[in-house]
Amino acid sequence: MASSRKLARRRSVTAWPRMSSTFWAAVLLVSLLIIYFGQLAAGTCEIVTLDRDSSQPRRTIARQTARCACKKGQIAGTTRARPACVDARIVRSRQWCEMMPCLEDEGCDLLANQSGWTCTQPGGRVKTTTTTQD
């Protein structure tokens, strides 16, 4: 009786590698598709996290993290209020308004300490953005 259990166990252990080559080709194809489509195209960005804090009246604090696949000489930045790849020189020199971070109808001004910028809308509303460089 014990030998039949060992034989049954041995058969089940050796059965899985004998699956058809079509099955393994499909597994390989799916794996490659997952890897390929998980990558960003060169020169593009996507928002990974976005947190908003509206606990203070008339003030919203937003923090976002973007993932970018920038080309050589570029670095993650902001263009028209969206994450984008920008010229690395702009970030190194901290001349934030050169990357056109505000919307078309907004005016851009550097903060006094060059740690970010403000976008002023025609109605007078001001959006302040500060940078963190990790």
CNS distance restraints for C-alpha pairs under 8 A (distance, minus, plus):
assign (resid   1 and name CA) (resid   5 and name CA) 6.85 0.50 0.50
assign (resid   2 and name CA) (resid   6 and name CA) 6.49 0.50 0.50
assign (resid   3 and name CA) (resid   7 and name CA) 6.17 0.50 0.50
assign (resid   4 and name CA) (resid   8 and name CA) 6.13 0.50 0.50
assign (resid   5 and name CA) (resid   9 and name CA) 6.09 0.50 0.50
assign (resid   6 and name CA) (resid  10 and name CA) 6.04 0.50 0.50
assign (resid   7 and name CA) (resid  11 and name CA) 6.21 0.50 0.50
assign (resid   8 and name CA) (resid  12 and name CA) 6.42 0.50 0.50
assign (resid   9 and name CA) (resid  13 and name CA) 6.32 0.50 0.50
assign (resid  10 and name CA) (resid  14 and name CA) 6.39 0.50 0.50
assign (resid  11 and name CA) (resid  15 and name CA) 5.96 0.50 0.50
assign (resid  12 and name CA) (resid  16 and name CA) 7.33 0.50 0.50
assign (resid  14 and name CA) (resid  18 and name CA) 7.52 0.50 0.50
assign (resid  15 and name CA) (resid  19 and name CA) 7.58 0.50 0.50
assign (resid  19 and name CA) (resid  23 and name CA) 6.63 0.50 0.50
assign (resid  19 and name CA) (resid  24 and name CA) 7.55 0.50 0.50
assign (resid  20 and name CA) (resid  24 and name CA) 6.85 0.50 0.50
assign (resid  21 and name CA) (resid  25 and name CA) 6.07 0.50 0.50
assign (resid  22 and name CA) (resid  26 and name CA) 6.14 0.50 0.50
assign (resid  23 and name CA) (resid  27 and name CA) 6.31 0.50 0.50
assign (resid  24 and name CA) (resid  28 and name CA) 6.15 0.50 0.50
assign (resid  25 and name CA) (resid  29 and name CA) 6.11 0.50 0.50
assign (resid  26 and name CA) (resid  30 and name CA) 6.14 0.50 0.50
assign (resid  27 and name CA) (resid  31 and name CA) 6.18 0.50 0.50
assign (resid  28 and name CA) (resid  32 and name CA) 6.22 0.50 0.50
assign (resid  29 and name CA) (resid  33 and name CA) 6.19 0.50 0.50
assign (resid  30 and name CA) (resid  34 and name CA) 6.23 0.50 0.50
assign (resid  31 and name CA) (resid  35 and name CA) 6.34 0.50 0.50
assign (resid  32 and name CA) (resid  36 and name CA) 6.01 0.50 0.50
assign (resid  33 and name CA) (resid  37 and name CA) 5.96 0.50 0.50
assign (resid  34 and name CA) (resid  38 and name CA) 5.96 0.50 0.50
assign (resid  35 and name CA) (resid  39 and name CA) 6.88 0.50 0.50
assign (resid  40 and name CA) (resid  44 and name CA) 6.50 0.50 0.50
assign (resid  40 and name CA) (resid  45 and name CA) 7.27 0.50 0.50
assign (resid  40 and name CA) (resid  68 and name CA) 7.29 0.50 0.50
assign (resid  40 and name CA) (resid  69 and name CA) 5.95 0.50 0.50
assign (resid  41 and name CA) (resid  69 and name CA) 6.57 0.50 0.50
assign (resid  42 and name CA) (resid  69 and name CA) 5.12 0.50 0.50
assign (resid  42 and name CA) (resid  70 and name CA) 5.66 0.50 0.50
assign (resid  42 and name CA) (resid  71 and name CA) 6.01 0.50 0.50
assign (resid  43 and name CA) (resid  68 and name CA) 7.29 0.50 0.50
assign (resid  43 and name CA) (resid  69 and name CA) 5.55 0.50 0.50
assign (resid  43 and name CA) (resid  70 and name CA) 4.46 0.50 0.50
assign (resid  43 and name CA) (resid  71 and name CA) 5.58 0.50 0.50
assign (resid  43 and name CA) (resid  84 and name CA) 7.66 0.50 0.50
assign (resid  43 and name CA) (resid  85 and name CA) 5.92 0.50 0.50
assign (resid  44 and name CA) (resid  68 and name CA) 5.79 0.50 0.50
assign (resid  44 and name CA) (resid  69 and name CA) 5.69 0.50 0.50
assign (resid  44 and name CA) (resid  70 and name CA) 6.56 0.50 0.50
assign (resid  44 and name CA) (resid  84 and name CA) 6.46 0.50 0.50
assign (resid  44 and name CA) (resid  85 and name CA) 6.68 0.50 0.50
assign (resid  45 and name CA) (resid  66 and name CA) 6.55 0.50 0.50
assign (resid  45 and name CA) (resid  67 and name CA) 5.54 0.50 0.50
assign (resid  45 and name CA) (resid  68 and name CA) 4.07 0.50 0.50
assign (resid  45 and name CA) (resid  69 and name CA) 6.38 0.50 0.50
assign (resid  45 and name CA) (resid  70 and name CA) 7.98 0.50 0.50
assign (resid  45 and name CA) (resid  76 and name CA) 7.82 0.50 0.50
assign (resid  45 and name CA) (resid  83 and name CA) 5.98 0.50 0.50
assign (resid  45 and name CA) (resid  84 and name CA) 5.70 0.50 0.50
assign (resid  45 and name CA) (resid  85 and name CA) 7.18 0.50 0.50
assign (resid  46 and name CA) (resid  66 and name CA) 5.52 0.50 0.50
assign (resid  46 and name CA) (resid  67 and name CA) 5.41 0.50 0.50
assign (resid  46 and name CA) (resid  68 and name CA) 6.44 0.50 0.50
assign (resid  46 and name CA) (resid  83 and name CA) 6.97 0.50 0.50
assign (resid  47 and name CA) (resid  64 and name CA) 7.00 0.50 0.50
assign (resid  47 and name CA) (resid  65 and name CA) 5.96 0.50 0.50
assign (resid  47 and name CA) (resid  66 and name CA) 4.25 0.50 0.50
assign (resid  47 and name CA) (resid  67 and name CA) 6.31 0.50 0.50
assign (resid  47 and name CA) (resid  83 and name CA) 7.27 0.50 0.50
assign (resid  48 and name CA) (resid  64 and name CA) 7.45 0.50 0.50
assign (resid  48 and name CA) (resid  65 and name CA) 5.51 0.50 0.50
assign (resid  48 and name CA) (resid  66 and name CA) 5.18 0.50 0.50
assign (resid  48 and name CA) (resid  67 and name CA) 6.30 0.50 0.50
assign (resid  49 and name CA) (resid  63 and name CA) 8.00 0.50 0.50
assign (resid  49 and name CA) (resid  64 and name CA) 5.42 0.50 0.50
assign (resid  49 and name CA) (resid  65 and name CA) 5.12 0.50 0.50
assign (resid  49 and name CA) (resid  66 and name CA) 7.06 0.50 0.50
assign (resid  50 and name CA) (resid  62 and name CA) 7.08 0.50 0.50
assign (resid  50 and name CA) (resid  63 and name CA) 5.80 0.50 0.50
assign (resid  50 and name CA) (resid  64 and name CA) 4.31 0.50 0.50
assign (resid  50 and name CA) (resid  65 and name CA) 6.57 0.50 0.50
assign (resid  51 and name CA) (resid  62 and name CA) 5.61 0.50 0.50
assign (resid  51 and name CA) (resid  63 and name CA) 5.22 0.50 0.50
assign (resid  51 and name CA) (resid  64 and name CA) 6.29 0.50 0.50
assign (resid  52 and name CA) (resid  60 and name CA) 6.74 0.50 0.50
assign (resid  52 and name CA) (resid  61 and name CA) 5.72 0.50 0.50
assign (resid  52 and name CA) (resid  62 and name CA) 4.38 0.50 0.50
assign (resid  52 and name CA) (resid  63 and name CA) 6.50 0.50 0.50
assign (resid  53 and name CA) (resid  60 and name CA) 5.63 0.50 0.50
assign (resid  53 and name CA) (resid  61 and name CA) 5.04 0.50 0.50
assign (resid  53 and name CA) (resid  62 and name CA) 6.30 0.50 0.50
assign (resid  54 and name CA) (resid  59 and name CA) 6.32 0.50 0.50
assign (resid  54 and name CA) (resid  60 and name CA) 4.60 0.50 0.50
assign (resid  54 and name CA) (resid  61 and name CA) 6.52 0.50 0.50
assign (resid  55 and name CA) (resid  59 and name CA) 7.89 0.50 0.50
assign (resid  55 and name CA) (resid  60 and name CA) 7.54 0.50 0.50
assign (resid  56 and name CA) (resid  60 and name CA) 7.05 0.50 0.50
assign (resid  66 and name CA) (resid  76 and name CA) 7.95 0.50 0.50
assign (resid  66 and name CA) (resid  83 and name CA) 6.56 0.50 0.50
assign (resid  67 and name CA) (resid  76 and name CA) 7.94 0.50 0.50
assign (resid  68 and name CA) (resid  76 and name CA) 6.06 0.50 0.50
assign (resid  68 and name CA) (resid  84 and name CA) 7.36 0.50 0.50
assign (resid  68 and name CA) (resid  85 and name CA) 7.02 0.50 0.50
assign (resid  69 and name CA) (resid  85 and name CA) 7.80 0.50 0.50
assign (resid  70 and name CA) (resid  74 and name CA) 5.61 0.50 0.50
assign (resid  70 and name CA) (resid  75 and name CA) 5.95 0.50 0.50
assign (resid  70 and name CA) (resid  76 and name CA) 6.92 0.50 0.50
assign (resid  70 and name CA) (resid  85 and name CA) 5.53 0.50 0.50
assign (resid  71 and name CA) (resid  75 and name CA) 7.86 0.50 0.50
assign (resid  71 and name CA) (resid  85 and name CA) 7.79 0.50 0.50
assign (resid  73 and name CA) (resid  87 and name CA) 6.19 0.50 0.50
assign (resid  73 and name CA) (resid  88 and name CA) 5.72 0.50 0.50
assign (resid  74 and name CA) (resid  85 and name CA) 5.77 0.50 0.50
assign (resid  74 and name CA) (resid  86 and name CA) 5.19 0.50 0.50
assign (resid  74 and name CA) (resid  87 and name CA) 4.54 0.50 0.50
assign (resid  74 and name CA) (resid  88 and name CA) 4.77 0.50 0.50
assign (resid  75 and name CA) (resid  85 and name CA) 5.30 0.50 0.50
assign (resid  75 and name CA) (resid  86 and name CA) 5.47 0.50 0.50
assign (resid  75 and name CA) (resid  87 and name CA) 6.29 0.50 0.50
assign (resid  75 and name CA) (resid  88 and name CA) 5.14 0.50 0.50
assign (resid  75 and name CA) (resid  91 and name CA) 7.74 0.50 0.50
assign (resid  76 and name CA) (resid  83 and name CA) 7.00 0.50 0.50
assign (resid  76 and name CA) (resid  84 and name CA) 5.86 0.50 0.50
assign (resid  76 and name CA) (resid  85 and name CA) 4.68 0.50 0.50
assign (resid  76 and name CA) (resid  86 and name CA) 6.19 0.50 0.50
assign (resid  77 and name CA) (resid  83 and name CA) 5.77 0.50 0.50
assign (resid  77 and name CA) (resid  84 and name CA) 5.27 0.50 0.50
assign (resid  77 and name CA) (resid  85 and name CA) 5.63 0.50 0.50
assign (resid  77 and name CA) (resid  86 and name CA) 5.65 0.50 0.50
assign (resid  77 and name CA) (resid  91 and name CA) 7.79 0.50 0.50
assign (resid  77 and name CA) (resid  99 and name CA) 7.54 0.50 0.50
assign (resid  78 and name CA) (resid  82 and name CA) 5.39 0.50 0.50
assign (resid  78 and name CA) (resid  83 and name CA) 4.51 0.50 0.50
assign (resid  78 and name CA) (resid  84 and name CA) 5.13 0.50 0.50
assign (resid  78 and name CA) (resid  85 and name CA) 7.40 0.50 0.50
assign (resid  78 and name CA) (resid  86 and name CA) 7.43 0.50 0.50
assign (resid  78 and name CA) (resid  99 and name CA) 6.72 0.50 0.50
assign (resid  78 and name CA) (resid 100 and name CA) 7.42 0.50 0.50
assign (resid  78 and name CA) (resid 101 and name CA) 5.11 0.50 0.50
assign (resid  79 and name CA) (resid  83 and name CA) 6.32 0.50 0.50
assign (resid  79 and name CA) (resid  84 and name CA) 5.80 0.50 0.50
assign (resid  79 and name CA) (resid  86 and name CA) 7.90 0.50 0.50
assign (resid  79 and name CA) (resid  99 and name CA) 5.91 0.50 0.50
assign (resid  79 and name CA) (resid 100 and name CA) 5.27 0.50 0.50
assign (resid  79 and name CA) (resid 101 and name CA) 4.31 0.50 0.50
assign (resid  79 and name CA) (resid 102 and name CA) 6.92 0.50 0.50
assign (resid  80 and name CA) (resid 100 and name CA) 6.12 0.50 0.50
assign (resid  80 and name CA) (resid 101 and name CA) 4.83 0.50 0.50
assign (resid  80 and name CA) (resid 102 and name CA) 4.91 0.50 0.50
assign (resid  80 and name CA) (resid 103 and name CA) 4.74 0.50 0.50
assign (resid  80 and name CA) (resid 104 and name CA) 7.14 0.50 0.50
assign (resid  81 and name CA) (resid 101 and name CA) 5.32 0.50 0.50
assign (resid  81 and name CA) (resid 102 and name CA) 5.42 0.50 0.50
assign (resid  81 and name CA) (resid 103 and name CA) 6.15 0.50 0.50
assign (resid  82 and name CA) (resid 101 and name CA) 7.63 0.50 0.50
assign (resid  86 and name CA) (resid  90 and name CA) 7.43 0.50 0.50
assign (resid  86 and name CA) (resid  99 and name CA) 6.47 0.50 0.50
assign (resid  87 and name CA) (resid  91 and name CA) 7.43 0.50 0.50
assign (resid  87 and name CA) (resid  99 and name CA) 7.83 0.50 0.50
assign (resid  88 and name CA) (resid  92 and name CA) 6.30 0.50 0.50
assign (resid  89 and name CA) (resid  93 and name CA) 6.03 0.50 0.50
assign (resid  90 and name CA) (resid  94 and name CA) 5.87 0.50 0.50
assign (resid  90 and name CA) (resid  95 and name CA) 5.51 0.50 0.50
assign (resid  90 and name CA) (resid  96 and name CA) 6.39 0.50 0.50
assign (resid  90 and name CA) (resid  98 and name CA) 6.64 0.50 0.50
assign (resid  90 and name CA) (resid  99 and name CA) 6.91 0.50 0.50
assign (resid  91 and name CA) (resid  95 and name CA) 6.76 0.50 0.50
assign (resid  91 and name CA) (resid  96 and name CA) 6.79 0.50 0.50
assign (resid  94 and name CA) (resid 114 and name CA) 6.17 0.50 0.50
assign (resid  94 and name CA) (resid 115 and name CA) 7.52 0.50 0.50
assign (resid  94 and name CA) (resid 116 and name CA) 7.99 0.50 0.50
assign (resid  95 and name CA) (resid 110 and name CA) 7.44 0.50 0.50
assign (resid  95 and name CA) (resid 114 and name CA) 7.45 0.50 0.50
assign (resid  96 and name CA) (resid 100 and name CA) 7.57 0.50 0.50
assign (resid  96 and name CA) (resid 101 and name CA) 7.41 0.50 0.50
assign (resid  96 and name CA) (resid 110 and name CA) 6.84 0.50 0.50
assign (resid  96 and name CA) (resid 114 and name CA) 7.96 0.50 0.50
assign (resid  96 and name CA) (resid 116 and name CA) 6.74 0.50 0.50
assign (resid  96 and name CA) (resid 117 and name CA) 6.61 0.50 0.50
assign (resid  97 and name CA) (resid 101 and name CA) 6.30 0.50 0.50
assign (resid  97 and name CA) (resid 108 and name CA) 5.92 0.50 0.50
assign (resid  97 and name CA) (resid 109 and name CA) 6.76 0.50 0.50
assign (resid  97 and name CA) (resid 110 and name CA) 6.79 0.50 0.50
assign (resid  97 and name CA) (resid 117 and name CA) 7.13 0.50 0.50
assign (resid 100 and name CA) (resid 108 and name CA) 7.78 0.50 0.50
assign (resid 101 and name CA) (resid 108 and name CA) 7.63 0.50 0.50
assign (resid 102 and name CA) (resid 106 and name CA) 5.84 0.50 0.50
assign (resid 102 and name CA) (resid 107 and name CA) 6.94 0.50 0.50
assign (resid 102 and name CA) (resid 108 and name CA) 6.34 0.50 0.50
assign (resid 102 and name CA) (resid 119 and name CA) 5.62 0.50 0.50
assign (resid 103 and name CA) (resid 119 and name CA) 7.97 0.50 0.50
assign (resid 105 and name CA) (resid 121 and name CA) 6.69 0.50 0.50
assign (resid 105 and name CA) (resid 122 and name CA) 7.00 0.50 0.50
assign (resid 106 and name CA) (resid 119 and name CA) 5.74 0.50 0.50
assign (resid 106 and name CA) (resid 120 and name CA) 5.21 0.50 0.50
assign (resid 106 and name CA) (resid 121 and name CA) 4.68 0.50 0.50
assign (resid 106 and name CA) (resid 122 and name CA) 6.58 0.50 0.50
assign (resid 107 and name CA) (resid 118 and name CA) 7.91 0.50 0.50
assign (resid 107 and name CA) (resid 119 and name CA) 5.42 0.50 0.50
assign (resid 107 and name CA) (resid 120 and name CA) 5.06 0.50 0.50
assign (resid 107 and name CA) (resid 121 and name CA) 6.72 0.50 0.50
assign (resid 108 and name CA) (resid 117 and name CA) 6.72 0.50 0.50
assign (resid 108 and name CA) (resid 118 and name CA) 5.68 0.50 0.50
assign (resid 108 and name CA) (resid 119 and name CA) 4.80 0.50 0.50
assign (resid 108 and name CA) (resid 120 and name CA) 6.59 0.50 0.50
assign (resid 109 and name CA) (resid 117 and name CA) 5.56 0.50 0.50
assign (resid 109 and name CA) (resid 118 and name CA) 5.31 0.50 0.50
assign (resid 109 and name CA) (resid 119 and name CA) 6.76 0.50 0.50
assign (resid 110 and name CA) (resid 114 and name CA) 5.92 0.50 0.50
assign (resid 110 and name CA) (resid 116 and name CA) 6.23 0.50 0.50
assign (resid 110 and name CA) (resid 117 and name CA) 4.39 0.50 0.50
assign (resid 110 and name CA) (resid 118 and name CA) 6.45 0.50 0.50
assign (resid 111 and name CA) (resid 115 and name CA) 6.33 0.50 0.50
assign (resid 111 and name CA) (resid 116 and name CA) 5.58 0.50 0.50
assign (resid 111 and name CA) (resid 117 and name CA) 5.13 0.50 0.50
assign (resid 111 and name CA) (resid 118 and name CA) 6.91 0.50 0.50
assign (resid 115 and name CA) (resid 130 and name CA) 5.63 0.50 0.50
assign (resid 115 and name CA) (resid 131 and name CA) 5.95 0.50 0.50
assign (resid 116 and name CA) (resid 128 and name CA) 7.50 0.50 0.50
assign (resid 116 and name CA) (resid 129 and name CA) 5.41 0.50 0.50
assign (resid 116 and name CA) (resid 130 and name CA) 4.12 0.50 0.50
assign (resid 116 and name CA) (resid 131 and name CA) 5.55 0.50 0.50
assign (resid 117 and name CA) (resid 128 and name CA) 5.93 0.50 0.50
assign (resid 117 and name CA) (resid 129 and name CA) 5.38 0.50 0.50
assign (resid 117 and name CA) (resid 130 and name CA) 6.56 0.50 0.50
assign (resid 118 and name CA) (resid 126 and name CA) 6.48 0.50 0.50
assign (resid 118 and name CA) (resid 127 and name CA) 5.46 0.50 0.50
assign (resid 118 and name CA) (resid 128 and name CA) 4.31 0.50 0.50
assign (resid 118 and name CA) (resid 129 and name CA) 6.08 0.50 0.50
assign (resid 119 and name CA) (resid 126 and name CA) 5.71 0.50 0.50
assign (resid 119 and name CA) (resid 127 and name CA) 5.10 0.50 0.50
assign (resid 119 and name CA) (resid 128 and name CA) 6.45 0.50 0.50
assign (resid 120 and name CA) (resid 124 and name CA) 6.11 0.50 0.50
assign (resid 120 and name CA) (resid 125 and name CA) 5.82 0.50 0.50
assign (resid 120 and name CA) (resid 126 and name CA) 4.52 0.50 0.50
assign (resid 120 and name CA) (resid 127 and name CA) 6.43 0.50 0.50
assign (resid 121 and name CA) (resid 125 and name CA) 5.31 0.50 0.50
assign (resid 121 and name CA) (resid 126 and name CA) 6.36 0.50 0.50
